[in-house]
Amino acid sequence: MSSFYPALITLLVATTVSTLAFDLGPHCAENEDLDECPGLNEPTCEMPIKEKGDGTCLMILKCACKKNFYRHSEKCVSASVCAGVVKDFEKRLAGATV
């Protein structure tokens, strides 16, 4: 019975450590995904197209807007929301100079 307690303690420690490892990463908000290489900028309602040449990899895990969502007021919103808050959003999205 004396070997039972060290085994139990080892099992409890291993379970606690493995549970903590999963909880240490960022928890993304609605319409966000964890991005391994987010770059320096992400699409916003004001600038829906990333600048060319933005292949920067920060080598960090960061939450970023999912595809077809744009950052606005610290949230990721749909194109229809952007169109309601930025007058010429559709032109910007199409790549026209504003």
TIVO-220866 format. One record per atom (N, C-alpha, C): residue in three letters; z, y, x. Coordinates in pm, whole numbers, padded with zeros to 5 digits, always signed. Atoms other than C-alpha are relative to their C-alpha. Last residue first. Layout:
# TIVO-220866
alaZYX/...
END
This chain:
# TIVO-220866
val-00056-00085+00106/val-05206+05564-01044/val+00018+00141+00050/thr-00086-00101-00061/thr-05430+05344-00838/thr+00045+00097-00106/ala+00058-00136-00005/ala-05559+05055-01041/ala+00097+00094+00069/gly+00028-00043-00137/gly-05427+04713-00946/gly-00063+00136+00011/ala+00140+00032-00031/ala-05445+04546-01288/ala-00040+00044+00140/leu+00007+00145-00011/leu-05064+04552-01302/leu-00142-00044+00036/arg-00066+00035-00127/arg-05064+04925-01232/arg-00012-00150+00024/lys+00088-00045-00108/lys-05316+04983-01510/lys+00057-00040+00135/glu+00117+00089+00000/glu-05108+04769-01751/glu-00099+00038+00111/phe-00031+00129-00061/phe-04789+04956-01652/phe-00124-00090+00009/asp+00127+00056-00047/asp-04932+05302-01728/asp+00019-00136+00067/lys+00116-00039+00081/lys-04646+05434-01946/lys-00129-00071+00043/val+00089-00066-00097/val-04361+05247-01778/val-00134+00022-00069/val-00079-00097-00078/val-04074+05160-02017/val-00083+00074+00105/gly-00075-00092+00085/gly-04254+04981-02301/gly+00076+00107+00078/ala+00098-00086+00068/ala-04516+04822-02077/ala+00071+00101-00090/cys+00047-00101-00096/cys-04233+04691-01860/cys-00096+00097-00066/val-00111-00094-00016/val-04078+04515-02161/val-00042+00111+00096/ser-00005-00080+00123/ser-04416+04358-02245/ser+00116+00100+00005/ala+00100-00107-00006/ala-04458+04250-01882/ala+00006+00087-00126/ser+00140+00039+00022/ser-04137+04049-01902/ser-00092+00121+00008/val+00049-00016+00137/val-03803+04151-01752/val-00147-00039-00007/cys+00140+00044+00000/cys-03601+04058-01445/cys-00049-00002-00144/lys+00027+00124+00075/lys-03282+04263-01434/lys-00147-00035+00016/glu-00072+00113-00059/glu-03148+04524-01186/glu-00015-00131-00077/ser-00144-00023+00024/ser-03270+04816-01399/ser+00082-00123+00039/his-00020-00129+00065/his-03625+04674-01388/his+00148+00011-00033/arg-00133-00058-00012/arg-03747+04389-01167/arg+00003+00137-00069/tyr-00003-00117-00089/tyr-04064+04219-01292/tyr+00141+00060-00002/phe-00113-00084+00036/phe-04135+03881-01450/phe+00013+00107+00107/asn+00032-00077+00120/asn-04474+03704-01435/asn+00121+00074-00059/lys+00140-00043+00011/lys-04348+03450-01177/lys-00021+00066-00138/lys+00097+00109+00017/lys-03969+03432-01169/lys-00140+00060-00010/cys+00061+00018+00132/cys-03775+03732-01042/cys-00098-00116+00000/ala+00115-00086+00021/ala-03585+03683-00717/ala-00057-00029-00139/cys+00057+00010+00134/cys-03245+03540-00628/cys-00113+00101-00014/lys-00020-00119+00082/lys-03187+03523-00256/lys-00062-00025-00137/leu+00020+00035+00140/leu-03153+03247+00000/leu+00036+00122-00084/ile-00123+00005+00078/ile-03195+03384+00348/ile-00034-00048-00140/met-00074+00122-00033/met-03462+03343+00614/met+00138-00002-00067/leu-00132-00042-00044/leu-03579+03705+00568/leu+00089-00118+00038/cys-00095+00101+00043/cys-03941+03601+00555/cys+00135+00036+00057/thr-00128+00001-00068/thr-04184+03888+00568/thr+00090-00108-00058/gly-00031+00140-00025/gly-04526+03801+00436/gly+00133-00016+00069/asp-00144+00021+00007/asp-04567+04144+00283/asp+00030-00149+00011/gly-00058+00016-00131/gly-04918+04194+00411/gly+00151-00019-00003/lys+00065+00100-00084/lys-05050+04333+00090/lys+00068-00004+00136/glu+00088-00058-00100/glu-04799+04530-00114/glu-00059-00112+00085/lys-00058-00010-00135/lys-04658+04333-00402/lys-00102+00063+00093/ile+00075+00079-00098/ile-04813+04414-00739/ile+00065+00021+00136/pro+00007+00141+00037/pro-04591+04521-01029/pro-00074-00089+00099/met+00095+00053-00100/met-04489+04854-00869/met-00015-00151-00022/glu+00068-00115-00058/glu-04309+05059-01140/glu-00106-00042+00101/cys+00080-00063+00106/cys-04216+04757-01352/cys-00082+00116+00057/thr-00083-00075+00094/thr-04105+04586-01032/thr-00090+00054-00111/pro+00065-00077+00105/pro-04262+04319-00812/pro+00101+00066-00093/glu+00044+00088+00107/glu-04049+04214-00515/glu-00063+00086-00109/asn+00005-00062+00132/asn-03994+04382-00182/asn-00043-00104-00102/leu-00072-00127+00005/leu-03883+04280+00164/leu-00002+00066-00136/gly+00074-00116-00048/gly-03976+03913+00152/gly+00082+00127-00017/pro+00033-00102+00100/pro-03809+03655-00072/pro-00084+00118+00049/cys+00064-00099-00085/cys-03825+03351+00158/cys-00045+00118-00086/glu-00038+00023-00139/glu-03598+03080+00021/glu-00058+00104+00094/asp+00118-00011-00087/asp-03620+03210-00335/asp+00045-00014+00145/leu-00042-00012-00139/leu-03360+03107-00595/leu-00124-00007+00088/asp-00006+00126-00073/asp-03508+03167-00935/asp+00049+00028+00140/glu+00001+00000-00146/glu-03461+03455-01176/glu+00004-00143+00051/asn+00137-00029-00048/asn-03551+03497-01546/asn-00007+00014+00152/glu+00111+00038+00088/glu-03179+03501-01646/glu-00133+00050+00058/ala-00008-00047+00138/ala-02943+03550-01353/ala-00121-00050-00080/cys+00100-00097+00046/cys-02931+03350-01032/cys+00018+00031-00149/his+00036+00044+00135/his-02619+03186-00897/his-00090+00106-00059/pro+00006-00100+00108/pro-02599+03241-00524/pro-00039-00064-00133/gly+00126-00072+00008/gly-02498+02948-00306/gly+00001+00100-00114/leu+00004-00112-00093/leu-02136+02852-00241/leu-00127+00083-00010/asp-00037-00124+00065/asp-02094+02636-00554/asp-00010+00122+00092/phe+00097-00034+00102/phe-02283+02331-00429/phe+00029+00136-00063/ala+00129-00023-00064/ala-02087+02313-00105/ala-00106+00040-00103/leu+00006-00138-00049/leu-01761+02354-00297/leu-00135+00032+00061/thr+00008-00088+00117/thr-01821+02031-00488/thr-00010+00145+00043/ser+00136+00012+00054/ser-01897+01838-00168/ser-00018+00088-00123/val+00095-00063-00091/val-01580+01973-00004/val-00141-00008-00056/thr-00019-00145+00006/thr-01360+01886-00303/thr-00102+00072+00086/thr+00049-00046+00131/thr-01500+01533-00331/thr+00010+00152-00012/ala+00146+00012+00000/ala-01456+01468+00041/ala-00058+00051-00131/val+00053-00105-00087/val-01098+01600+00033/val-00152-00002-00002/leu-00020-00130+00065/leu-01007+01385-00267/leu-00058+00114+00082/leu+00090-00008+00114/leu-01160+01071-00111/leu+00012+00135-00071/thr+00136-00015-00054/thr-00982+01128+00219/thr-00101+00015-00113/ile+00010-00138-00049/ile-00652+01181+00035/ile-00139+00027+00055/leu+00005-00087+00117/leu-00700+00856-00158/leu-00015+00146+00042/ala+00133+00018+00060/ala-00783+00663+00159/ala-00017+00092-00121/pro+00100-00069-00085/pro-00476+00808+00334/pro-00142-00012-00057/tyr-00012-00146+00006/tyr-00264+00711+00029/tyr-00097+00073+00093/phe+00054-00053+00125/phe-00387+00350-00005/phe+00001+00153-00001/ser+00135-00049-00027/ser-00330+00252+00358/ser-00066+00061-00124/ser-00006-00117-00087/ser+00047+00233+00298/ser-00139+00053+00034/met+00000-00119+00081/met+00000+00000+00000/met+00000+00126+00085/
END
